[in-house]
Each structure stands twice: as structure tokens, then as C-alpha cells.
Amino acid sequence: MPYDPSAYPPFAVTVDLVVLTVRRHALCALAVRRGEAPFQGQWALPGGFVRPEEDLGVAAARELAEETGLRVQEPGGDRAHLEQLATYGDPGRDPRMRVVSVAHLVLAPDLPAPVSGGDAKTARWAPVDRLLAPAGADREDGSSSPLAFDHARILGDGVERARSKIEYSSLATAFCPPEFTVGELRRVYEAVWGVALDPRNFHRKVTGTPGFLVPTGGTTTRQGGRPAQLFRAGGATLLNPPMLRPEV
């Protein structure tokens, strides 16, 4: 069948960013309040349209910097983790036109307070449980609106990706500083999974998993109490045995 351009109207490509970090022992996501229509005034994930000359990864990094002032290292950096999450192309997901979004997942520790810019009116870190609460639930800003577009679905997919990957990979260390204690790593697992873990059992598992953690030889008292041993991420990318998520 010959190609007929009129049968394939143009569409746009966007990038949306699920940026996760652990703040005050809670898994938090980056959200921006939209300054323009559609969904003006509602919270959304950071992101925007891909320019004709841009690679998807370049567009994701640009949108993150423009809308929030945050700059996250590309894959291969020593602190942040960036990966493509999924593609979303429901014909009705954007009221302006047919828009296909390539979502990216970003995980990093100690990210600073965001600074809004671009078409974002406000940017903030918010607990993912609050952002994913259904319409009508009480919210910190007094709003009862869900996230704009299909961003609740995208955020939910990103959170589940993170929760699943820390079971069988060393990805949880991406939420930690370069040197961290077992207790700090445990709090990452607790925040991401939303459960309380037995400290002794957790310590035994992570220190007994080959290649997961490497002692640095140092200690710290930054968490209070007696000096705690410091570790850094080991060379293992897959955990054997895996850190299975407790059933709740």
C-alpha cells in the first residue's frame, strides 16, 4: 500500500520526568504547577516538547534544568541514575493535539530545592503518596485535583519501577551519598517500599550479598549514637540473592 501523508497527520513528541529522591525518610517526586494551559494551575511532572534537532535524553535534561533549575548527571555518572521508563501515546492524553511522551526515570540523593522556570509556575518536592492520592483527597496546597494529563499513571509506573528494581539490583544506592551507612541504606528501602524493616536482618542481608557493598574503612556519627561503619556501592549490578520486598 503506498504511503499517503494525509492519512498520517503530524503529532508531537514530549519528554516527562519522574524524578525521585528520599527526603525526611519519605519517597518524594518532583512536581511543577503548570503556568500555562492546558491544566493551568494544576500539578504535573516536569517535561515538555522535544525540539526537532534534539535527542530524547538531551531534551529530558534540558526540560529538567529549564523548569526546575536541577541538573542531573547522565548515565555513567557517580551519583544519579537516569533511564527511559516507558512511552505513552493514548490519542486523548493531551487536549492540544496528538502527543506521544517518552517518560524518563531519574533517581538521585540530596537533590536541592527546585527553582521553577519555563512554563512551570512553581516547583516542589512532594511525597509520592500525596501526589498519587485520588481526586478529593486532602492535599497540602488545598487542591483536590489529580495530576495533569496522565501524569498520575506515569508517576505510578515510575514508583513501581523503582520499587521493583531495588529488589534485584543495586539501584537503592543511587539514593545514597557516595559513602553511607547500612542504616541509611535501610531507610532508603523503607521509604521506597513504604515498610519498616528489621535492622539486624537487613544488615545481615546487605553485607552478605556479594558485590553489593564495599567497606570504606571509615565511620560516621552523623546519625547520632555510636560510630557507624561507612560503605560505598560495590561492583554488582544484580543482587544474588535478591532483596525481596516484604508483603504488606
N, C-alpha and C positions, 0 to 999 in steps of 0.2 A: 504494500500500500504506500503510495507516495506521501511525502511529508507535506502537510498543509498547515502553514503558520497560523492561519485563522482559527484552527481547531485547538491551538495551544496558546491561550492568552498569557501575557507576561505575568510573572509573580516575583515577589521579593524574598530575600534570604536574610534572616536575622540571627544573632547570637544572644542567648540568655545565659546568665551565670548563676550557678548555685555555689555561693561562697560560704563555706562553713568553718567555724572556729569554736573553741571552747572558752567561754568567758564566765567567770564566777561559778564554775563547776556545772555549767549548762551548755548544751549544744546550741549554738546560735548561728543564724544565717543573716546575710547582708540583704537589706531591703531598702528600696528607694520609693519615695512618694512622688508619683508622676505629676509633672508640672504642665503637661500638655494633654489634649485629647488624643485618643480616646482614653477613658477611665481616668480623667484628670482628678487629682486629689487622692486616688487610691494607691495602696502599697503594691509594689511589684518587685520582681527580681531585676537587678541591673542588666542592661543589654541594649541592643539597637541594631540598626540595619548594617549589613555588610557592604562596604564600598566596592565598586566594580574591580578595582585593582588589588583588593585585599585577600590574603589567605584567611581562613576561618580563625586560626589561632591568633593572628595579628589583630583581627577585628575584635576578638574577645578581650585581649589585653588592652586595646585602645578604649573600648567601651568601659571597662572597669576603671581605668585611670580617669576618663572624662567625667563619669557620673559620680565617682566616689573619692577620687584622689588616691586610691590604693594602687600599688604596683606590685604584682606578684611575679616571682621568677618563673621562667619557662621550665618544662620538664628537664630534669638533669640538674636542677639547682639543688642546694643542700638543705632547703627548709620547706619550700612549698611543693604541693602536688597539684598538677593540672592534668585533666583528661577529658576527652569528649564523653558526654553522658548518654545522649540519645537525640534523635531527630523527631520533631513534632510538626505534623503537616495537616491537621484537620482543616478542611476548607473554611469552616466558620470560626477559627480560633482568633482571628483579627478582623474587626469590622471594616477596616480601611480597604483591604484587598486580600488576595490570596498570599499568605505569608508562611514560609517554612522556616522553622527555627532549629538551629543546631545548638543544643544546650551543652554547657561545659561545667564540670565539677572542679572546684578549687578548694583545697584543704591547706590550712597553714596555722601556725601558732602565733599568739601575741600580735595579731593584726591590730593596727591603730584604729582610733575612732575615724570613721569615714567622713569625708568632706563632700557635700553634694555639688554637682555641676552638670553641665549639659542640659538635658531636658528633665533632670531629676530635681525636684524642689527640696527634698530632704532625704538624707541617707542615715541609716542607723543599723545597729546590731539588734536582733530580736530573737528570743528563744524560738526554736522551730515549732514547739508545741503550740505557742501562741499564734504564730503565722499560719499554722495548719488548722487552727480551730475553725469550726463551721460558722457560717454566717449567723449572726445573732448572739454569738458568744461575747462575753465581756472582754474588751481589749484595753490595753494600756492607754491608747490615744483616744478612747471613747468611741471608736468606729465599730460598726457591726458588719463592715464589708469584707468579703473574702479578698484574696489577692487578685489582681487584674489578670485579664486574658485567661490562659490555662496554667498560670504560674503555680497554683497550688499543686497541680499534678506534677509539674516539673520538679518543684521543691521536694515533694514526697518521694519521687523517684530518686532524686539525689541523696536524700537522707537514707533511704533503704540501700542504695549502692554503698554508701559509707558504712552502714551497719553490717552489711554482709561481708564487705571486703576486709574489715578488721578481724573477721573470724579466721580467715585463711591466709592473710598476707600481713606484712609488717607495716601496713598503712597507718596504723594508730600512732606510730612515731612521728608522722607528719604533723600531728597536733602538738608535738612537744618541742621544747628548745633543743639545741644541739646536744646538750648534756642534761639528763633528767634522772629522777629517782624512780624506783619501781612504784612508789606511792603516787607520783604524778602521772605515770602511765596508767595506773589503775583508775585514777579519776577520769582520764580520757575515755576509757572503756565504759565506765559508769555513766558518763554524760552522753555518749553516743548511743549506748544501748538503753539508757533510762532505767538501770537496775543497780542495786547495791551488790558488791562482790566481796567475798571473804578475803581479807588481806593476806593471810598466810597461804591459802590455797592459790591465790593469784600469783604471789611471789614465787612459789614453787613451780608453777606452770611456765611463767615467762623466763625465769632464769634457767629452767631445764630444757627449753626449746632450742635446739641447735641453730646458731647463727642469728638469733633474734636480737639479743642484747650483748654488748661488749662492755666490761667494766673499764672506766677511765682511770681508776686509781685515786680519784678524788672523792670528797664528801661535801655535804652541804647541810646547813641548819636553816635554810630559808623557809622550810615548812614548820619550823619550831621543833622542840624536843631534841632528842639525841641526834648526832650527825648521821645522815643517811648516805649510803653509797651512791655514787653517780655512775650512770651508764650512757652509752650512745647507741644508736641503731647499728645492728650488725649487718652483714652482707646478705643475709637471707631475704628473699622477696616473698617466698611462700613458706608458711609455717607448717611444720610436721612434727608433732600432731597439731591440728588447728585449735584455735581458742573458740570453742563452741559457745554461742550465745545462750544464756540461761532462758528457759521457758518461763514466761510470766502469764 
